[in-house]
Amino acid sequence: MQLTNYTEYALRVLLFLGTLDEGEKTNIKEISAAFSLSEHHLSKIVHELGKLGYIETIRGRNGGIRLAKRPEEIVVGAVVRETEDNLSLVECFAAHGNECVLTPVCRLRSVLQEALEAFLRVLDAYTLADLLENRGPLRLLLGGRHSQ
């Protein structure tokens, strides 16, 4: 299964924010520079992550963005489900537009459904905190401004 860039970048944003010290804020420009990604694209992702309650945006002169939840509360599988627009591995997963003639008797669909569920089950077993176990090296790679 391949995740969309949108989901991958959402996970990267959360990882970046997870490397910050408690109470520390950053901005889209810093995240964009760390990953060499478009600020415009990241602003859409940050907005969505804010709507989903994962991050908090603070306006004004001393504003910025930071995690709205503790890393232990952010489940990777939940982020993937909420940011992926389509988890259909094949056409027959779709509620509309399935034109496969094999659908009534095909067993491939159930095998792929089982594989998707296993994939998501593994992601559900990890939180952002698990991904941040190597926080120090991550901080260094992400620009060093918050290196320990």
N, CA, C and O atoms as a GROMACS GRO file, in nm:
protein
  592
    1MET      N    1   0.085  -0.117   0.000
    1MET     CA    2   0.000   0.000   0.000
    1MET      C    3   0.089   0.123   0.000
    1MET      O    4   0.187   0.130   0.074
    2GLN      N    5   0.055   0.217  -0.083
    2GLN     CA    6   0.131   0.341  -0.088
    2GLN      C    7   0.044   0.455  -0.037
    2GLN      O    8  -0.068   0.476  -0.084
    3LEU      N    9   0.097   0.529   0.058
    3LEU     CA   10   0.026   0.644   0.111
    3LEU      C   11   0.044   0.761   0.015
    3LEU      O   12   0.143   0.769  -0.057
    4THR      N   13  -0.053   0.851   0.015
    4THR     CA   14  -0.040   0.972  -0.066
    4THR      C   15   0.066   1.063  -0.005
    4THR      O   16   0.100   1.051   0.113
    5ASN      N   17   0.118   1.153  -0.088
    5ASN     CA   18   0.213   1.252  -0.037
    5ASN      C   19   0.149   1.333   0.075
    5ASN      O   20   0.216   1.370   0.172
    6TYR      N   21   0.021   1.361   0.062
    6TYR     CA   22  -0.050   1.441   0.163
    6TYR      C   23  -0.036   1.376   0.301
    6TYR      O   24  -0.001   1.443   0.398
    7THR      N   25  -0.062   1.247   0.308
    7THR     CA   26  -0.052   1.176   0.436
    7THR      C   27   0.092   1.169   0.483
    7THR      O   28   0.120   1.189   0.601
    8GLU      N   29   0.183   1.140   0.392
    8GLU     CA   30   0.325   1.135   0.430
    8GLU      C   31   0.370   1.269   0.488
    8GLU      O   32   0.438   1.273   0.590
    9TYR      N   33   0.332   1.378   0.423
    9TYR     CA   34   0.372   1.511   0.471
    9TYR      C   35   0.304   1.545   0.602
    9TYR      O   36   0.363   1.611   0.688
   10ALA      N   37   0.180   1.500   0.620
   10ALA     CA   38   0.112   1.522   0.748
   10ALA      C   39   0.188   1.452   0.861
   10ALA      O   40   0.205   1.509   0.969
   11LEU      N   41   0.233   1.332   0.836
   11LEU     CA   42   0.312   1.259   0.936
   11LEU      C   43   0.445   1.329   0.961
   11LEU      O   44   0.493   1.334   1.074
   12ARG      N   45   0.506   1.382   0.855
   12ARG     CA   46   0.631   1.456   0.873
   12ARG      C   47   0.611   1.581   0.959
   12ARG      O   48   0.693   1.612   1.045
   13VAL      N   49   0.501   1.653   0.934
   13VAL     CA   50   0.471   1.773   1.014
   13VAL      C   51   0.459   1.734   1.161
   13VAL      O   52   0.515   1.800   1.248
   14LEU      N   53   0.386   1.627   1.188
   14LEU     CA   54   0.369   1.582   1.327
   14LEU      C   55   0.503   1.541   1.388
   14LEU      O   56   0.530   1.570   1.505
   15LEU      N   57   0.586   1.473   1.311
   15LEU     CA   58   0.720   1.436   1.360
   15LEU      C   59   0.801   1.561   1.394
   15LEU      O   60   0.865   1.568   1.499
   16PHE      N   61   0.799   1.658   1.304
   16PHE     CA   62   0.873   1.782   1.328
   16PHE      C   63   0.825   1.848   1.456
   16PHE      O   64   0.905   1.887   1.541
   17LEU      N   65   0.694   1.861   1.469
   17LEU     CA   66   0.638   1.925   1.588
   17LEU      C   67   0.670   1.844   1.713
   17LEU      O   68   0.686   1.901   1.821
   18GLY      N   69   0.677   1.715   1.699
   18GLY     CA   70   0.709   1.629   1.813
   18GLY      C   71   0.851   1.644   1.862
   18GLY      O   72   0.882   1.606   1.975
   19THR      N   73   0.940   1.699   1.779
   19THR     CA   74   1.078   1.720   1.822
   19THR      C   75   1.095   1.849   1.901
   19THR      O   76   1.199   1.871   1.963
   20LEU      N   77   0.993   1.933   1.900
   20LEU     CA   78   1.002   2.060   1.973
   20LEU      C   79   0.993   2.036   2.123
   20LEU      O   80   0.930   1.940   2.169
   21ASP      N   81   1.055   2.124   2.198
   21ASP     CA   82   1.041   2.118   2.344
   21ASP      C   83   0.900   2.161   2.382
   21ASP      O   84   0.834   2.231   2.306
   22GLU      N   85   0.855   2.119   2.498
   22GLU     CA   86   0.721   2.153   2.544
   22GLU      C   87   0.704   2.305   2.546
   22GLU      O   88   0.788   2.377   2.600
   23GLY      N   89   0.595   2.352   2.486
   23GLY     CA   90   0.566   2.494   2.480
   23GLY      C   91   0.632   2.566   2.363
   23GLY      O   92   0.593   2.678   2.331
   24GLU      N   93   0.729   2.503   2.299
   24GLU     CA   94   0.798   2.565   2.186
   24GLU      C   95   0.706   2.561   2.063
   24GLU      O   96   0.630   2.466   2.044
   25LYS      N   97   0.716   2.664   1.981
   25LYS     CA   98   0.637   2.673   1.859
   25LYS      C   99   0.730   2.685   1.739
   25LYS      O  100   0.848   2.719   1.752
   26THR      N  101   0.676   2.656   1.624
   26THR     CA  102   0.749   2.674   1.499
   26THR      C  103   0.652   2.734   1.398
   26THR      O  104   0.541   2.774   1.434
   27ASN      N  105   0.692   2.740   1.272
   27ASN     CA  106   0.603   2.791   1.168
   27ASN      C  107   0.619   2.707   1.042
   27ASN      O  108   0.710   2.624   1.030
   28ILE      N  109   0.531   2.731   0.949
   28ILE     CA  110   0.530   2.654   0.825
   28ILE      C  111   0.660   2.673   0.748
   28ILE      O  112   0.711   2.580   0.686
   29LYS      N  113   0.713   2.794   0.752
   29LYS     CA  114   0.837   2.822   0.680
   29LYS      C  115   0.951   2.731   0.729
   29LYS      O  116   1.026   2.677   0.647
   30GLU      N  117   0.963   2.713   0.860
   30GLU     CA  118   1.069   2.627   0.914
   30GLU      C  119   1.048   2.480   0.876
   30GLU      O  120   1.143   2.410   0.841
   31ILE      N  121   0.924   2.436   0.881
   31ILE     CA  122   0.896   2.296   0.844
   31ILE      C  123   0.923   2.276   0.695
   31ILE      O  124   0.980   2.175   0.655
   32SER      N  125   0.880   2.373   0.615
   32SER     CA  126   0.903   2.368   0.471
   32SER      C  127   1.051   2.359   0.439
   32SER      O  128   1.092   2.280   0.354
   33ALA      N  129   1.131   2.439   0.507
   33ALA     CA  130   1.276   2.437   0.484
   33ALA      C  131   1.338   2.304   0.526
   33ALA      O  132   1.426   2.252   0.459
   34ALA      N  133   1.292   2.250   0.637
   34ALA     CA  134   1.347   2.125   0.688
   34ALA      C  135   1.326   2.009   0.592
   34ALA      O  136   1.412   1.922   0.578
   35PHE      N  137   1.210   2.008   0.524
   35PHE     CA  138   1.176   1.897   0.435
   35PHE      C  139   1.184   1.933   0.287
   35PHE      O  140   1.157   1.848   0.201
   36SER      N  141   1.220   2.058   0.256
   36SER     CA  142   1.223   2.105   0.116
   36SER      C  143   1.088   2.083   0.048
   36SER      O  144   1.081   2.028  -0.062
   37LEU      N  145   0.983   2.127   0.116
   37LEU     CA  146   0.847   2.114   0.062
   37LEU      C  147   0.786   2.252   0.045
   37LEU      O  148   0.828   2.349   0.109
   38SER      N  149   0.687   2.260  -0.040
   38SER     CA  150   0.617   2.385  -0.067
   38SER      C  151   0.543   2.436   0.057
   38SER      O  152   0.469   2.361   0.121
   39GLU      N  153   0.564   2.563   0.090
   39GLU     CA  154   0.492   2.623   0.203
   39GLU      C  155   0.342   2.621   0.177
   39GLU      O  156   0.262   2.598   0.268
   40HIS      N  157   0.304   2.646   0.052
   40HIS     CA  158   0.162   2.648   0.016
   40HIS      C  159   0.098   2.512   0.045
   40HIS      O  160  -0.009   2.505   0.106
   41HIS      N  161   0.164   2.406   0.001
   41HIS     CA  162   0.110   2.271   0.022
   41HIS      C  163   0.106   2.238   0.172
   41HIS      O  164   0.008   2.183   0.221
   42LEU      N  165   0.212   2.273   0.243
   42LEU     CA  166   0.216   2.245   0.387
   42LEU      C  167   0.110   2.323   0.463
   42LEU      O  168   0.056   2.274   0.562
   43SER      N  169   0.078   2.444   0.417
   43SER     CA  170  -0.024   2.522   0.489
   43SER      C  171  -0.160   2.454   0.481
   43SER      O  172  -0.238   2.462   0.576
   44LYS      N  173  -0.189   2.387   0.371
   44LYS     CA  174  -0.314   2.311   0.360
   44LYS      C  175  -0.314   2.194   0.459
   44LYS      O  176  -0.414   2.166   0.525
   45ILE      N  177  -0.201   2.128   0.468
   45ILE     CA  178  -0.188   2.013   0.558
   45ILE      C  179  -0.197   2.058   0.703
   45ILE      O  180  -0.266   1.995   0.784
   46VAL      N  181  -0.129   2.167   0.737
   46VAL     CA  182  -0.133   2.221   0.873
   46VAL      C  183  -0.276   2.261   0.909
   46VAL      O  184  -0.322   2.236   1.021
   47HIS      N  185  -0.345   2.323   0.815
   47HIS     CA  186  -0.485   2.361   0.840
   47HIS      C  187  -0.569   2.237   0.871
   47HIS      O  188  -0.648   2.237   0.966
   48GLU      N  189  -0.553   2.133   0.792
   48GLU     CA  190  -0.629   2.009   0.812
   48GLU      C  191  -0.594   1.943   0.946
   48GLU      O  192  -0.683   1.899   1.019
   49LEU      N  193  -0.465   1.937   0.978
   49LEU     CA  194  -0.424   1.879   1.106
   49LEU      C  195  -0.480   1.959   1.223
   49LEU      O  196  -0.510   1.904   1.328
   50GLY      N  197  -0.494   2.089   1.204
   50GLY     CA  198  -0.556   2.173   1.307
   50GLY      C  199  -0.703   2.141   1.322
   50GLY      O  200  -0.754   2.129   1.434
   51LYS      N  201  -0.773   2.127   1.210
   51LYS     CA  202  -0.916   2.092   1.214
   51LYS      C  203  -0.937   1.956   1.279
   51LYS      O  204  -1.038   1.934   1.346
   52LEU      N  205  -0.843   1.866   1.260
   52LEU     CA  206  -0.854   1.731   1.317
   52LEU      C  207  -0.813   1.727   1.464
   52LEU      O  208  -0.829   1.625   1.531
   53GLY      N  209  -0.761   1.838   1.514
   53GLY     CA  210  -0.725   1.848   1.656
   53GLY      C  211  -0.586   1.799   1.691
   53GLY      O  212  -0.553   1.784   1.809
   54TYR      N  213  -0.502   1.774   1.591
   54TYR     CA  214  -0.367   1.727   1.617
   54TYR      C  215  -0.270   1.840   1.649
   54TYR      O  216  -0.177   1.824   1.727
   55ILE      N  217  -0.293   1.955   1.586
   55ILE     CA  218  -0.203   2.067   1.611
   55ILE      C  219  -0.283   2.191   1.648
   55ILE      O  220  -0.403   2.201   1.622
   56GLU      N  221  -0.213   2.282   1.709
   56GLU     CA  222  -0.272   2.408   1.754
   56GLU      C  223  -0.198   2.521   1.682
   56GLU      O  224  -0.076   2.522   1.675
   57THR      N  225  -0.275   2.614   1.627
   57THR     CA  226  -0.215   2.729   1.563
   57THR      C  227  -0.241   2.852   1.649
   57THR      O  228  -0.353   2.875   1.695
   58ILE      N  229  -0.136   2.929   1.670
   58ILE     CA  230  -0.146   3.050   1.752
   58ILE      C  231  -0.116   3.168   1.661
   58ILE      O  232  -0.009   3.175   1.600
   59ARG      N  233  -0.210   3.259   1.653
   59ARG     CA  234  -0.193   3.375   1.566
   59ARG      C  235  -0.118   3.486   1.638
   59ARG      O  236  -0.102   3.485   1.759
   60GLY      N  237  -0.072   3.581   1.558
   60GLY     CA  238  -0.010   3.699   1.615
   60GLY      C  239   0.141   3.699   1.607
   60GLY      O  240   0.203   3.606   1.555
   61ARG      N  241   0.197   3.804   1.660
   61ARG     CA  242   0.342   3.828   1.653
   61ARG      C  243   0.423   3.711   1.710
   61ARG      O  244   0.523   3.671   1.651
   62ASN      N  245   0.382   3.658   1.821
   62ASN     CA  246   0.453   3.546   1.882
   62ASN      C  247   0.382   3.413   1.856
   62ASN      O  248   0.392   3.319   1.934
   63GLY      N  249   0.311   3.408   1.745
   63GLY     CA  250   0.234   3.290   1.711
   63GLY      C  251   0.320   3.177   1.656
   63GLY      O  252   0.443   3.184   1.656
   64GLY      N  253   0.253   3.076   1.611
   64GLY     CA  254   0.321   2.961   1.553
   64GLY      C  255   0.232   2.839   1.562
   64GLY      O  256   0.112   2.849   1.588
   65ILE      N  257   0.292   2.724   1.541
   65ILE     CA  258   0.217   2.599   1.550
   65ILE      C  259   0.290   2.503   1.642
   65ILE      O  260   0.413   2.506   1.654
   66ARG      N  261   0.212   2.417   1.706
   66ARG     CA  262   0.267   2.314   1.795
   66ARG      C  263   0.164   2.202   1.806
   66ARG      O  264   0.050   2.217   1.763
   67LEU      N  265   0.205   2.093   1.864
   67LEU     CA  266   0.113   1.982   1.886
   67LEU      C  267   0.003   2.024   1.982
   67LEU      O  268   0.028   2.096   2.080
   68ALA      N  269  -0.119   1.981   1.955
   68ALA     CA  270  -0.231   2.007   2.045
   68ALA      C  271  -0.252   1.891   2.141
   68ALA      O  272  -0.324   1.903   2.241
   69LYS      N  273  -0.190   1.778   2.111
   69LYS     CA  274  -0.201   1.658   2.195
   69LYS      C  275  -0.061   1.611   2.229
   69LYS      O  276   0.037   1.645   2.162
   70ARG      N  277  -0.052   1.532   2.333
   70ARG     CA  278   0.076   1.469   2.366
   70ARG      C  279   0.107   1.363   2.260
   70ARG      O  280   0.015   1.299   2.210
   71PRO      N  281   0.233   1.343   2.226
   71PRO     CA  282   0.268   1.243   2.125
   71PRO      C  283   0.210   1.104   2.154
   71PRO      O  284   0.178   1.029   2.061
   72GLU      N  285   0.195   1.070   2.282
   72GLU     CA  286   0.138   0.940   2.320
   72GLU      C  287  -0.009   0.927   2.281
   72GLU      O  288  -0.062   0.816   2.273
   73GLU      N  289  -0.074   1.039   2.256
   73GLU     CA  290  -0.217   1.040   2.222
   73GLU      C  291  -0.242   1.040   2.071
   73GLU      O  292  -0.357   1.031   2.028
   74ILE      N  293  -0.138   1.052   1.992
   74ILE     CA  294  -0.153   1.059   1.847
   74ILE      C  295  -0.119   0.922   1.788
   74ILE      O  296  -0.002   0.884   1.781
   75VAL      N  297  -0.222   0.851   1.745
   75VAL     CA  298  -0.207   0.716   1.690
   75VAL      C  299  -0.182   0.726   1.539
   75VAL      O  300  -0.260   0.790   1.467
   76VAL      N  301  -0.076   0.665   1.493
   76VAL     CA  302  -0.038   0.674   1.353
   76VAL      C  303  -0.150   0.626   1.261
   76VAL      O  304  -0.179   0.690   1.160
   77GLY      N  305  -0.213   0.514   1.295
   77GLY     CA  306  -0.323   0.462   1.212
   77GLY      C  307  -0.438   0.560   1.199
   77GLY      O  308  -0.497   0.571   1.092
   78ALA      N  309  -0.470   0.631   1.306
   78ALA     CA  310  -0.578   0.729   1.301
   78ALA      C  311  -0.542   0.844   1.208
   78ALA      O  312  -0.626   0.890   1.130
   79VAL      N  313  -0.418   0.890   1.214
   79VAL     CA  314  -0.374   0.999   1.126
   79VAL      C  315  -0.385   0.954   0.981
   79VAL      O  316  -0.433   1.029   0.896
   80VAL      N  317  -0.342   0.832   0.952
   80VAL     CA  318  -0.349   0.781   0.815
   80VAL      C  319  -0.494   0.773   0.769
   80VAL      O  320  -0.526   0.818   0.658
   81ARG      N  321  -0.583   0.718   0.850
   81ARG     CA  322  -0.724   0.709   0.811
   81ARG      C  323  -0.784   0.846   0.785
   81ARG      O  324  -0.865   0.863   0.693
   82GLU      N  325  -0.746   0.946   0.866
   82GLU     CA  326  -0.807   1.078   0.854
   82GLU      C  327  -0.746   1.164   0.744
   82GLU      O  328  -0.808   1.262   0.701
   83THR      N  329  -0.627   1.130   0.697
   83THR     CA  330  -0.565   1.212   0.593
   83THR      C  331  -0.564   1.146   0.456
   83THR      O  332  -0.546   1.214   0.355
   84GLU      N  333  -0.582   1.016   0.451
   84GLU     CA  334  -0.591   0.947   0.322
   84GLU      C  335  -0.731   0.969   0.267
   84GLU      O  336  -0.830   0.946   0.336
   85ASP      N  337  -0.739   1.013   0.144
   85ASP     CA  338  -0.871   1.035   0.086
   85ASP      C  339  -0.933   0.908   0.031
   85ASP      O  340  -1.053   0.903   0.006
   86ASN      N  341  -0.851   0.804   0.012
   86ASN     CA  342  -0.905   0.681  -0.046
   86ASN      C  343  -0.817   0.563  -0.006
   86ASN      O  344  -0.703   0.550  -0.051
   87LEU      N  345  -0.869   0.478   0.078
   87LEU     CA  346  -0.795   0.359   0.119
   87LEU      C  347  -0.834   0.237   0.036
   87LEU      O  348  -0.802   0.124   0.072
   88SER      N  349  -0.903   0.259  -0.075
   88SER     CA  350  -0.943   0.149  -0.163
   88SER      C  351  -0.821   0.099  -0.239
   88SER      O  352  -0.763   0.171  -0.320
   89LEU      N  353  -0.784  -0.025  -0.214
   89LEU     CA  354  -0.668  -0.082  -0.283
   89LEU      C  355  -0.699  -0.115  -0.428
   89LEU      O  356  -0.613  -0.103  -0.515
   90VAL      N  357  -0.822  -0.156  -0.453
   90VAL     CA  358  -0.863  -0.191  -0.589
   90VAL      C  359  -1.002  -0.136  -0.615
   90VAL      O  360  -1.072  -0.094  -0.523
   91GLU      N  361  -1.041  -0.137  -0.740
   91GLU     CA  362  -1.168  -0.080  -0.784
   91GLU      C  363  -1.288  -0.133  -0.708
   91GLU      O  364  -1.380  -0.058  -0.676
   92CYS      N  365  -1.288  -0.262  -0.677
   92CYS     CA  366  -1.407  -0.322  -0.614
   92CYS      C  367  -1.426  -0.277  -0.469
   92CYS      O  368  -1.530  -0.306  -0.411
   93PHE      N  369  -1.328  -0.208  -0.410
   93PHE     CA  370  -1.345  -0.153  -0.275
   93PHE      C  371  -1.436  -0.031  -0.277
   93PHE      O  372  -1.500   0.002  -0.178
   94ALA      N  373  -1.441   0.035  -0.391
   94ALA     CA  374  -1.516   0.160  -0.403
   94ALA      C  375  -1.667   0.134  -0.401
   94ALA      O  376  -1.716   0.039  -0.461
   95ALA      N  377  -1.738   0.220  -0.330
   95ALA     CA  378  -1.884   0.207  -0.322
   95ALA      C  379  -1.948   0.238  -0.457
   95ALA      O  380  -2.051   0.180  -0.492
   96HIS      N  381  -1.887   0.330  -0.531
   96HIS     CA  382  -1.941   0.370  -0.661
   96HIS      C  383  -1.833   0.354  -0.767
   96HIS      O  384  -1.714   0.372  -0.739
   97GLY      N  385  -1.872   0.321  -0.886
   97GLY     CA  386  -1.778   0.311  -0.996
   97GLY      C  387  -1.709   0.177  -1.013
   97GLY      O  388  -1.616   0.165  -1.092
   98ASN      N  389  -1.754   0.076  -0.940
   98ASN     CA  390  -1.696  -0.057  -0.954
   98ASN      C  391  -1.755  -0.123  -1.078
   98ASN      O  392  -1.874  -0.155  -1.082
   99GLU      N  393  -1.671  -0.141  -1.179
   99GLU     CA  394  -1.718  -0.202  -1.303
   99GLU      C  395  -1.652  -0.338  -1.329
   99GLU      O  396  -1.664  -0.392  -1.438
  100CYS      N  397  -1.584  -0.391  -1.229
  100CYS     CA  398  -1.517  -0.519  -1.247
  100CYS      C  399  -1.620  -0.631  -1.256
  100CYS      O  400  -1.705  -0.646  -1.168
  101VAL      N  401  -1.613  -0.708  -1.362
  101VAL     CA  402  -1.709  -0.816  -1.384
  101VAL      C  403  -1.686  -0.935  -1.290
  101VAL      O  404  -1.774  -1.020  -1.275
  102LEU      N  405  -1.570  -0.941  -1.228
  102LEU     CA  406  -1.538  -1.052  -1.138
  102LEU      C  407  -1.595  -1.034  -0.997
  102LEU      O  408  -1.598  -1.130  -0.919
  103THR      N  409  -1.639  -0.916  -0.964
  103THR     CA  410  -1.680  -0.883  -0.827
  103THR      C  411  -1.774  -0.985  -0.763
  103THR      O  412  -1.753  -1.021  -0.647
  104PRO      N  413  -1.877  -1.034  -0.832
  104PRO     CA  414  -1.969  -1.127  -0.765
  104PRO      C  415  -1.905  -1.257  -0.715
  104PRO      O  416  -1.955  -1.317  -0.620
  105VAL      N  417  -1.796  -1.301  -0.777
  105VAL     CA  418  -1.737  -1.429  -0.739
  105VAL      C  419  -1.589  -1.420  -0.701
  105VAL      O  420  -1.527  -1.522  -0.669
  106CYS      N  421  -1.534  -1.304  -0.706
  106CYS     CA  422  -1.389  -1.286  -0.684
  106CYS      C  423  -1.352  -1.296  -0.536
  106CYS      O  424  -1.419  -1.238  -0.450
  107ARG      N  425  -1.247  -1.370  -0.508
  107ARG     CA  426  -1.198  -1.383  -0.370
  107ARG      C  427  -1.081  -1.290  -0.342
  107ARG      O  428  -1.037  -1.277  -0.228
  108LEU      N  429  -1.031  -1.225  -0.447
  108LEU     CA  430  -0.919  -1.133  -0.431
  108LEU      C  431  -0.956  -1.016  -0.339
  108LEU      O  432  -0.875  -0.971  -0.258
  109ARG      N  433  -1.079  -0.969  -0.352
  109ARG     CA  434  -1.123  -0.855  -0.271
  109ARG      C  435  -1.109  -0.885  -0.122
  109ARG      O  436  -1.058  -0.801  -0.047
  110SER      N  437  -1.152  -1.001  -0.079
  110SER     CA  438  -1.145  -1.033   0.064
  110SER      C  439  -1.000  -1.047   0.112
  110SER      O  440  -0.968  -1.013   0.225
  111VAL      N  441  -0.913  -1.098   0.025
  111VAL     CA  442  -0.772  -1.111   0.060
  111VAL      C  443  -0.710  -0.972   0.075
  111VAL      O  444  -0.636  -0.945   0.170
  112LEU      N  445  -0.739  -0.884  -0.020
  112LEU     CA  446  -0.686  -0.748  -0.014
  112LEU      C  447  -0.744  -0.670   0.103
  112LEU      O  448  -0.674  -0.589   0.165
  113GLN      N  449  -0.870  -0.693   0.134
  113GLN     CA  450  -0.932  -0.627   0.249
  113GLN      C  451  -0.862  -0.671   0.378
  113GLN      O  452  -0.836  -0.589   0.466
  114GLU      N  453  -0.832  -0.800   0.387
  114GLU     CA  454  -0.761  -0.851   0.504
  114GLU      C  455  -0.621  -0.789   0.514
  114GLU      O  456  -0.575  -0.756   0.624
  115ALA      N  457  -0.555  -0.773   0.400
  115ALA     CA  458  -0.421  -0.712   0.399
  115ALA      C  459  -0.428  -0.566   0.443
  115ALA      O  460  -0.343  -0.520   0.519
  116LEU      N  461  -0.528  -0.493   0.396
  116LEU     CA  462  -0.546  -0.353   0.436
  116LEU      C  463  -0.571  -0.342   0.586
  116LEU      O  464  -0.514  -0.256   0.653
  117GLU      N  465  -0.656  -0.429   0.637
  117GLU     CA  466  -0.685  -0.428   0.781
  117GLU      C  467  -0.560  -0.459   0.862
  117GLU      O  468  -0.539  -0.400   0.969
  118ALA      N  469  -0.477  -0.550   0.814
  118ALA     CA  470  -0.352  -0.583   0.884
  118ALA      C  471  -0.257  -0.463   0.882
  118ALA      O  472  -0.192  -0.432   0.982
  119PHE      N  473  -0.249  -0.396   0.769
  119PHE     CA  474  -0.166  -0.276   0.754
  119PHE      C  475  -0.208  -0.170   0.856
  119PHE      O  476  -0.125  -0.114   0.927
  120LEU      N  477  -0.338  -0.143   0.861
  120LEU     CA  478  -0.389  -0.041   0.954
  120LEU      C  479  -0.375  -0.085   1.099
  120LEU      O  480  -0.350  -0.003   1.187
  121ARG      N  481  -0.389  -0.213   1.124
  121ARG     CA  482  -0.373  -0.265   1.261
  121ARG      C  483  -0.229  -0.241   1.311
  121ARG      O  484  -0.209  -0.206   1.427
  122VAL      N  485  -0.132  -0.261   1.224
  122VAL     CA  486   0.008  -0.234   1.261
  122VAL      C  487   0.025  -0.085   1.290
  122VAL      O  488   0.087  -0.049   1.390
  123LEU      N  489  -0.028   0.001   1.205
  123LEU     CA  490  -0.016   0.145   1.227
  123LEU      C  491  -0.086   0.187   1.356
  123LEU      O  492  -0.042   0.279   1.425
  124ASP      N  493  -0.196   0.120   1.388
  124ASP     CA  494  -0.269   0.150   1.513
  124ASP      C  495  -0.189   0.114   1.637
  124ASP      O  496  -0.218   0.164   1.746
  125ALA      N  497  -0.089   0.030   1.622
  125ALA     CA  498  -0.008  -0.012   1.736
  125ALA      C  499   0.100   0.090   1.772
  125ALA      O  500   0.171   0.073   1.871
  126TYR      N  501   0.113   0.195   1.691
  126TYR     CA  502   0.218   0.294   1.713
  126TYR      C  503   0.160   0.434   1.731
  126TYR      O  504   0.061   0.472   1.668
  127THR      N  505   0.224   0.508   1.820
  127THR     CA  506   0.188   0.648   1.840
  127THR      C  507   0.304   0.735   1.792
  127THR      O  508   0.412   0.686   1.760
  128LEU      N  509   0.278   0.863   1.788
  128LEU     CA  510   0.384   0.957   1.753
  128LEU      C  511   0.500   0.944   1.851
  128LEU      O  512   0.616   0.959   1.812
  129ALA      N  513   0.471   0.917   1.976
  129ALA     CA  514   0.577   0.899   2.076
  129ALA      C  515   0.671   0.785   2.037
  129ALA      O  516   0.792   0.796   2.056
  130ASP      N  517   0.617   0.678   1.982
  130ASP     CA  518   0.701   0.566   1.938
  130ASP      C  519   0.795   0.610   1.826
  130ASP      O  520   0.911   0.569   1.821
  131LEU      N  521   0.744   0.696   1.737
  131LEU     CA  522   0.825   0.743   1.625
  131LEU      C  523   0.930   0.844   1.669
  131LEU      O  524   1.024   0.873   1.595
  132LEU      N  525   0.912   0.897   1.789
  132LEU     CA  526   1.004   0.999   1.841
  132LEU      C  527   1.105   0.942   1.941
  132LEU      O  528   1.172   1.018   2.010
  133GLU      N  529   1.116   0.810   1.948
  133GLU     CA  530   1.212   0.751   2.041
  133GLU      C  531   1.355   0.794   2.011
  133GLU      O  532   1.439   0.796   2.101
  134ASN      N  533   1.383   0.829   1.887
  134ASN     CA  534   1.515   0.881   1.849
  134ASN      C  535   1.507   1.033   1.828
  134ASN      O  536   1.560   1.085   1.730
  135ARG      N  537   1.442   1.100   1.919
  135ARG     CA  538   1.414   1.244   1.909
  135ARG      C  539   1.540   1.328   1.886
  135ARG      O  540   1.538   1.419   1.803
  136GLY      N  541   1.647   1.300   1.958
  136GLY     CA  542   1.770   1.378   1.943
  136GLY      C  543   1.823   1.378   1.801
  136GLY      O  544   1.843   1.486   1.744
  137PRO      N  545   1.846   1.261   1.741
  137PRO     CA  546   1.892   1.258   1.602
  137PRO      C  547   1.791   1.323   1.505
  137PRO      O  548   1.831   1.388   1.409
  138LEU      N  549   1.663   1.304   1.530
  138LEU     CA  550   1.562   1.369   1.446
  138LEU      C  551   1.577   1.521   1.451
  138LEU      O  552   1.574   1.587   1.347
  139ARG      N  553   1.593   1.575   1.570
  139ARG     CA  554   1.608   1.720   1.587
  139ARG      C  555   1.728   1.771   1.509
  139ARG      O  556   1.722   1.876   1.445
  140LEU      N  557   1.838   1.697   1.514
  140LEU     CA  558   1.958   1.738   1.441
  140LEU      C  559   1.934   1.738   1.290
  140LEU      O  560   1.976   1.830   1.220
  141LEU      N  561   1.868   1.634   1.240
  141LEU     CA  562   1.841   1.625   1.097
  141LEU      C  563   1.743   1.732   1.048
  141LEU      O  564   1.747   1.771   0.932
  142LEU      N  565   1.658   1.777   1.136
  142LEU     CA  566   1.555   1.874   1.096
  142LEU      C  567   1.602   2.018   1.112
  142LEU      O  568   1.522   2.108   1.138
  143GLY      N  569   1.728   2.039   1.097
  143GLY     CA  570   1.778   2.176   1.093
  143GLY      C  571   1.865   2.215   1.210
  143GLY      O  572   1.929   2.320   1.206
  144GLY      N  573   1.868   2.134   1.312
  144GLY     CA  574   1.956   2.160   1.423
  144GLY      C  575   1.920   2.278   1.510
  144GLY      O  576   1.984   2.299   1.613
  145ARG      N  577   1.819   2.357   1.473
  145ARG     CA  578   1.786   2.475   1.553
  145ARG      C  579   1.742   2.435   1.691
  145ARG      O  580   1.756   2.512   1.786
  146HIS      N  581   1.687   2.314   1.704
  146HIS     CA  582   1.647   2.268   1.836
  146HIS      C  583   1.733   2.150   1.879
  146HIS      O  584   1.686   2.061   1.950
  147SER      N  585   1.857   2.149   1.837
  147SER     CA  586   1.942   2.035   1.876
  147SER      C  587   1.969   2.036   2.025
  147SER      O  588   1.984   2.141   2.088
  148GLN      N  589   1.974   1.916   2.081
  148GLN     CA  590   1.994   1.904   2.226
  148GLN      C  591   2.141   1.909   2.258
  148GLN      O  592   2.179   1.900   2.375
   0.00000   0.00000   0.00000
